[in-house]
Amino acid sequence: MHFLIMEKLGRIHLNRQVMTVIFMMVLVQVCSEPTIRYSILDESESGSFVAHLTKDLGLGAGELASRSARVVSDDYKQRLLLDPETGDLLLREKVDREELCSSVDPCVLSFQVSLEKPVQYFQGELLIQDINDHAPEFPDQELLLKIPENSQPGMRFSLKLAQDLDVGSNGLQQYTVSPNSHFHVLTRNNSKGKKYPELVQDRALDREEQAELSLTLTALDGGSPPRTGTALIRILIMDINDNAPEFVNSPYEVQILESSPPDSPILTVLARDADAGNFGRVSYGFFQASDEIQQTFSINATTGDMRLKKKLDFEKIKFYHLEIEAIDGGGLSGKGSVTIEVVDVNDNVPELTMSSLTSSVPENAPETIISIFRVGDRDSGENGKVVCSIPENMPFILKSTFKNFYTLVTEIPLDRESRAQYNITIMVSDMGTPRLTTWHTITVQVTDINDNTPTFTQTSYTMFVRENNSPALHIGTISATDSDSGSNAHITYSLLLPHDPELALSSLISINADNGQLFALRALDYEALQVFEFHVGATDGGSPALSSQALVRVVVLDDNDNVPFVLYPLQNASAPCTELLPRAAEPGYLVTKVVAVDRDSGQNAWLSFQLLKATEPGLFSVWAHNGEVRTTRLLSERDVPKHRLLLVVKDNGDPQRSASVTLQVLLVDGFSQPYLPLPEVAQDAAHEDEDVLTLYLVIALASVSSLFLLSVLLFVGVRLCRRAREVSLGGCSMPGEHFPGHLVDVSGAGTLSQSYQYEVCLRGDSGTGEFKFLKPMIPNAGIEIMESPHCRDSFVFN
């Protein structure tokens, strides 16, 4: 219970000490800008909070993240972690003060805080406060002390000190010895400030009364509660030895290269003792040597030869100060000192530590920071001086910023299309002999911006497609390239509005937006459209998007899809065309000429004529190229008076198309001879049906026209008579109102396709009225009354 209370009180006392130290550190920080100072307890775990840098550096919220804050320690190890979002400075790993600083007090870890945009640096120090986490330890659990029996009271005997890794108040404070009547212990400080025990003789010794004493030596530190370490002291009471050994050349000073291999000789020490025999035999050893000295050097107890046990490091320890001891056979000892200076050699290559690195840089961006790094060399003097350089044939430069910090920036704007990646080798060399060099390669990717427009492979495209094509036919492909990359190089194709508003481009052509393939949406007709032009656009996916355009010309190729059309003689009559041929005609007489055309073009429109069938073969012939029908011989009385000719008109296409022509030729004695009906040549049933149908149509049309004309005449007559009774205008009367709409429709909405004005005059001086259509006038709706110099009363209707 008492132990728990003491432990709790100790913690309260420790917390007060910690708070006091923290307060003092903050006060020092405020008063000694720009260096910022913090403190933290030993054995603090990873992630422990150290400070809030945003507030301490006087920065705004989020400024650490936006300015790419970095923390770099002076010992080239990243022991601190900065959270740029919160601004908290944390421990990256657990802190062990004894590992970092050993016995150095105070234990201070220096670091720098670097900021970008603009580049700025702050120097910081972190004080690691010791806690009582180690107990004192003696190098040997049993100490053997030989004391001559003639030793007088008040004689002092130095003992090996205990080691306590803690420092300050937590370090070793005092020694005690178990109660006895012969000795007590004093706590002394050596030349290095270390506390060691000194045994003081209280009364004379009597070997015959007691030849050996055993005492317990206790070492206590100043912690709360204190920690202790013990060792057993065996005191052997010896015969008289009145001369102690003495070193000949103490103090010793020696230099040794840090590159010396283990087991290299350092020096040989020598001590002499005036006694003889066993009392004059000397053995050598280290006196109160630290662990570091014992691990680094060895001494031969018999010869006094000192040798190196492990490699030296000038950058870590430059001087070693150690004490040596010579003990004779009677237990008397002499002390000496050795100073060993470590000589630096150029054995450390320069070091480069990256604080900030940007792996990608946008093109066309000037003065862009690629990286911020720190260079150094652990050697000293010329061996520790370094120079930094990069290749000269690159668009980058190095700028020295703060102490040994460098900034790598772009010298000119970069062009991704010229070079998309740079491998920058940073060379750091020291000035030692031989010179040592470190290379560090940085790979920088140049990111793309949309600074190139799409480029078509041709400024214009001509595509050919045959008419009567199938819908959705692929007629060609346009292609464009873009020097950019990624979405900036993704091209979308589109049709642009044509300059000709009558060209319905959207119903003719479609384009694949991804690959530029053009398709005909419907069948094209060469006879309606032979060629058309339009523009296509290529737009990239950048922001803002860039575009270009190209002209596309589509030529429709003709197919033989039209049969020849006969213009003369017409073939839509109820009976074949009849031509008259005088019997006195000479051979080669031109009977008629067949005229035909073909809507196709080229050789598809080349026509040839052929007589396929005749009533009397050999009498007529047809010229193949112009369609002229001529006689081939003189006519005779035996020739029949009526001849029927069947001609065929062919084009030159593939496949070949044709049309037939039927002619009737009547033989007459002269053109003055009246035409007499002759017996019809027998017709086939199909032609007879067509003739009957045509006759019916003609009769119906004549009947309707006659009824319409009669109705108009009756209406006009009635109106004129009524007008004559009302107005006494001798001979001619004026209609006073319009014709009723149900009798006459001349407004253009009836069977006539256009509206016309006609001047009508009713002559009143004749016995019968005349209805006379004179001339077409300006189209107009309704009826207009007009004057005519030839007619006293006239009216116009439309």
C-alpha positions, 0 to 999 in steps of 0.5 A: 500500500505504501508503495502504491501511494509513493508511486502515485505521488511520484507520478504527480511530481513527474507530471508537474515537472513535465508541465513545467518543462513544456511551459518553459519550451513554449516560452522559449519558442515564442521568444526565440523565433524563428526556431520553434521548440517542443518537448515530449516524454521519453518512450512516447508511442507512435502517433503521439501528439507533438504540436499544432504547427498551423497555429504555431507557424501563424498559418491559415487553415488548410495552408499546410496542405495547399503549400505541400508542407514537409518535415525533415529531421537532421539525422536523416531519419523521418521520426516525425509525421505531419498531418497537413489536413489538421496541422498536427505534428505527430511521432512516426515511431516510438521514441527511445531517448537512450537510443537517440542521445545515449548519455547526452543531456539535453536530448534535442532532435532538430528538424526543418519544416519546408513549405512551397508556393512560396518556398519557406523554411522553419527550424524546429527542435524537439526536446525528449524528456527523460523518464525513470525507465532504467535501473542502475547496473554494475558491470560486474555482479561481484567486485573483488578488492584486495586491501593490505592489512597495514591499510590505515583508517581513512584509506579510500578505495575507488570502485567501479561505477554503476551505469544508469541510462537515464539522465538528470534527476533520473540518473545515478545519484548515490551509493550505499553499503551494507552496515559494517564496522570497517567501511563506509561508502562515499559518492564521488564525481569523476572528471566526466561528471560520473558518480562512482563509489569510494570505499572508506576504511573506518578502522584498522584491519587484522588479517589474522582476525578476519581474512575476508569481508563481504559487503553489499554495494547499492546504487540508487537513482533519483527517480520517484520511486528510486530504482536500485542496483546491487553488487557484491564486494569481496574484500581480501585482506593481503599482506603488505604491498607499499608501492603502486604501479605508475604509467610511464607516459601518461597521458597517452595521445594517439590518432587512428583512421576511421577506415582502420579495420578491426583488430588494428593495433592502437598503442601499447601502455606501460606501467612500472611497480617498484615492488618485487615478486608478485607485488611488482607484477602488473596487469592492465585494464580499463578503469570505469569504461563505458559500454561504448569503450569496451565494445570499441577497444580491447587491452591485453592485461599482460602486455598492455597492447590496445587494439580496435574491436570494431570499425570506427565512425568519425561522423558519430564519435570524433574523440575517445577519452578513456582511463586505464588502470595498472594493478600489481599483485598486491592489489595496488593500482595506478591510473593513466589516461588515453586520448584517441582521435579519429581521423576522417576519411572520405568513406561516406557517399553524399546523401540526397533526401527528397522532401517533395516530388511531383511525378507529372507536370502539365505542358505549357506551364512555366516555372513549375516545381518538380521536386525539393530535396536536401543533399549532405555528406556525413564526412567533414571538411572537404570530404563533406562539401558537396556539389549538385548538378543535372544534365545540361540538355534538359529544360530544367534548372536547379535552384539553391534555396535554404542551406543545403536544400535545392529546388528542381524547376522547369526552365521553359514550358514543356511540350508533350507532343515533342516529348512525353517523359523526362528521366532527370538524373541528379548527380551529387558529388563530394570534394574528397579524395577520391571523390564519391558520387550519388546519382538519383533519377527522377521520372517526370511525365508531361501531362497533356492539355488540349492545344492541338486541333483534330487534323483530317487526313485529306482536306476533301474527300470524293466518294462514289456510290451507285444509284439504287443502292441499298439503305444504310450502305457504307459509302466511305470513311473519313479520318482525322488525327489529334496529336494530344492524348487521352480524352483530348485526342478522342475525336467525335465526327458529325455532319455540318449543316449544308450551305444549300437549304434545299439539300436534305442532308439528314435524310441522305447521309449519316455518319458514325460519330466514333469512326467516321464511317459514312452511310447512305440512308436511302436509295439514291437516284442518279436522274434526280441527284448526280452529285452533292457536297457537304462538310463534316466536322471532327471535334476532340474531347478536350475542354474547351473542345477544338474542331476542324472540318473537311469537304465531302463530295458524293458522286452518284454513278448511273445504273441502267435502270430506265427503259428508252422512252419513245417521243415519236410516234406516241404510243398511248393512242387507241390505235397505232400511228399511221403514216402515208406512203405514196406508191411512187416512192423511190427506194430509200424514201423516208417514211418516218423517223422514230425519236426516243430518249433514255434518262440514263447517261453515258453508254446506258443512254446510247440507243439503237433501233431495229426492225423486229417485225413487218407485214412484208419483210424486205420492204422497209428498213430502219437505220440503227443509229437515228431511227429513220424508217425508209423503203428498200425497193420500189413498190408494186401493185402486188404490195398490200395497201396497209403495212404494220411495222414493229420496231424495238429501241435498245440502250447500250446498258448492262443489262440491256433495256428496250422499248417497242414501237408499232407503226402502220403504213398506208400506201396511197397513189398520191397525197391528194387522194382522200383517205378511205378506210381500209380493212383493219389489220387483225389486232390481237385481243389486248389491243382491242380491249385497250381501244374500247376503254379509250373510246369510253373515256373520250365519250365520257369526257366529251359528255361532261364538257358539253353539259358544263358548257351548256349550263354556263351558256344558259346561266349567262343568257338568263342573267342578260335577259333579266338585266335588259328588262331592268335597264333600258340601254338599247341592245346590250344589258349589264349583269348586275350580280355575280353568277351563282356559285353553284352554277359556275366555278372559275375560282381555281378550286374546281377542275382548272388548276390555275385562275384566269381572267377572261373578258366576255362581251355580249353583243346586243345588236345581233339577233342572237346573243354572243358569248365570247371569250377574248383573252386571259387577264391577270389572275384574280378572284371574283368578277370585275366589270370592265369597259371594252371599246368593241363591246358596250357592256362587258364583264370579267370573271375569274 
